[in-house]
Amino acid sequence: MTAFVLVHGAWHGPWAWDRVVPLLRAAGARTLTPDLGTPGDRGLHDDARTVVAAIDTVQQEGDLVLVGHSYAGLVVREAADARPDAVGHIVLVDGWAGPDGSGMFTLAPNTFVDAIRAVAETFGHGQRIPAPPPEAFGIVDTDNSALLAARLLPQPLRTFTEGTRLTGAVDQIPGTAIHCRPGTYPFDRFGEAVGYRTRALDGPHDVMLTRPEPLARMLMESASFKNGKRRV
């Protein structure tokens, strides 16, 4: 049985995958959605440890696909680097990614970094980043905007300032980088730079809310790849 560990991005929670999970389960897959939104201060390495703990619960139960949305692209790569024998494929969904030492503040443009630091200092006591409006995730329709506005949480600044700790083991795991169109940041190039095949999906950054069916199909299709080749 294929198991998908679905990791939500910054400001979100496991609920971000609520429309994708039933589709994967209907296709016969198992799903886990670890929660990175623990109270108190935390950093990227803390989030990676949370994902490692989730991976450990499904070891020896079949192929595991590790999926990270947005910021969680960095998280899942660090987690996979710690458990390379357990992960069969990595999927980034509009995900940030880079070599050892990469983080949100090394990959994002200076304008983004300056804006995040300023809002954290002004409204988050220098430690937390208030949630941006739904429009920042490409969500403009009334229903989904209301959903996001009610559920988005502040993000610890340290998750953005810390850089990944990678030994290189993660680079032996095949991966797919799904990038949404129209794009906001060069997520296709981030994927290419770490050796992943890239796939385009029309939709906003929070595509799991607006187009769960095609996203679920792409995730299932990624499970058929191992060592960079389609399994038969």
Residue pairs with C-beta under 8 A, 6 or more apart in sequence:
1 28
1 29
1 30
1 61
1 62
2 28
2 29
2 30
2 62
2 63
2 64
2 65
2 220
2 223
3 29
3 30
3 31
3 32
3 58
3 61
3 62
3 63
3 64
3 65
4 24
4 29
4 30
4 31
4 32
4 64
4 65
4 67
4 219
4 223
5 31
5 32
5 33
5 34
5 51
5 54
5 55
5 58
5 64
5 65
5 66
5 67
5 76
6 14
6 17
6 20
6 21
6 31
6 32
6 33
6 67
6 69
7 33
7 34
7 36
7 51
7 66
7 67
7 68
7 69
7 72
7 75
7 76
8 14
8 15
8 16
8 17
8 33
8 35
8 36
8 69
8 72
9 16
9 68
9 69
9 70
9 71
9 72
10 70
10 71
10 72
10 129
10 155
10 159
10 160
11 129
11 131
11 132
11 152
11 153
11 154
11 155
12 37
12 69
12 151
12 152
12 153
13 35
13 36
13 37
13 151
13 153
14 33
14 34
14 35
15 151
16 69
16 206
16 208
16 209
17 31
17 33
17 208
19 208
19 209
19 212
20 208
20 212
20 215
20 216
20 219
21 31
21 33
23 212
23 213
23 216
24 31
24 216
24 219
24 220
25 31
27 216
27 220
29 220
29 223
30 58
30 61
30 62
32 54
32 57
32 58
34 50
34 51
34 53
34 54
35 50
36 42
36 47
36 50
36 51
36 72
36 75
37 153
38 46
38 50
41 127
41 156
41 158
42 156
42 158
42 159
43 156
43 158
43 159
43 161
43 162
44 74
44 75
44 78
44 103
44 158
44 159
44 160
44 162
44 163
44 164
45 78
45 162
45 165
47 72
47 75
47 159
48 75
48 78
48 79
48 82
48 164
49 79
51 66
51 75
51 76
51 79
52 79
52 82
52 83
55 64
55 66
55 79
55 80
55 83
55 86
55 87
56 83
56 86
58 64
58 86
59 83
59 86
63 88
63 89
63 223
63 226
64 86
64 87
64 88
64 89
65 87
65 88
65 89
65 90
65 91
65 219
65 222
65 223
66 76
66 79
66 80
66 87
66 89
66 90
66 91
67 76
67 90
67 91
67 92
67 93
67 219
68 74
68 75
68 76
68 77
68 90
68 91
68 92
68 93
68 95
69 93
69 94
69 95
69 208
70 93
70 94
70 95
70 96
70 205
71 96
71 104
71 155
71 159
71 160
72 95
73 92
73 93
73 95
73 96
73 97
73 190
74 95
74 96
74 97
74 98
74 102
74 103
74 104
74 164
76 90
76 92
76 95
77 90
77 97
77 164
77 166
77 170
77 194
78 164
78 165
78 166
78 170
80 87
80 90
80 169
80 170
80 173
81 164
81 165
81 166
81 167
81 168
81 169
81 170
82 169
84 169
84 170
84 172
84 173
87 173
88 173
88 174
88 223
88 226
89 173
89 174
89 175
89 176
89 222
89 223
89 225
89 226
90 170
90 173
90 174
90 175
90 176
90 196
91 175
91 176
91 177
91 178
91 218
91 219
91 222
92 175
92 176
92 177
92 178
92 187
92 190
92 191
92 196
93 178
93 180
93 207
93 208
93 215
94 178
94 179
94 180
94 184
94 185
94 187
94 205
94 207
95 177
95 187
95 190
95 191
96 102
96 104
96 107
96 108
96 185
96 187
96 190
97 107
97 177
97 190
97 191
97 193
97 194
97 196
98 106
98 107
98 164
98 190
98 193
98 194
99 166
99 193
99 194
100 163
100 164
100 165
100 166
100 167
100 168
101 163
101 164
101 166
102 163
102 164
103 160
103 161
103 162
103 163
103 164
104 116
104 159
104 160
104 161
105 113
105 116
105 160
105 161
106 163
107 190
108 185
116 129
116 157
116 160
117 157
119 129
119 130
120 126
120 127
120 128
120 129
120 130
120 157
123 130
124 130
124 154
124 157
126 157
127 156
127 157
127 158
128 154
128 155
128 156
128 157
129 154
129 155
129 156
129 157
129 160
130 154
131 152
131 153
131 154
131 155
132 152
133 149
134 140
134 144
134 145
134 148
134 149
134 152
135 145
137 148
137 204
137 205
137 206
138 180
138 184
138 203
138 204
138 205
138 206
139 145
139 148
139 204
139 206
139 209
139 210
141 210
144 206
144 209
144 210
147 209
148 206
148 209
171 194
171 195
174 196
174 225
174 226
174 227
174 228
175 191
175 194
175 195
175 196
175 197
176 191
176 196
176 197
176 198
176 199
176 218
176 222
176 225
177 187
177 188
177 190
177 191
177 192
177 194
177 196
177 197
177 198
177 199
178 198
178 199
178 200
178 201
178 215
178 218
179 187
179 188
179 191
179 198
179 199
179 200
179 201
180 187
180 200
180 201
180 202
180 203
180 204
180 205
180 207
181 200
181 201
181 202
181 203
184 205
188 198
188 200
191 197
191 198
192 198
197 225
197 228
199 218
201 207
201 211
201 214
201 215
201 218
202 211
203 210
203 211
203 214
203 215
204 210
207 215
208 215
224 230
224 231
225 231
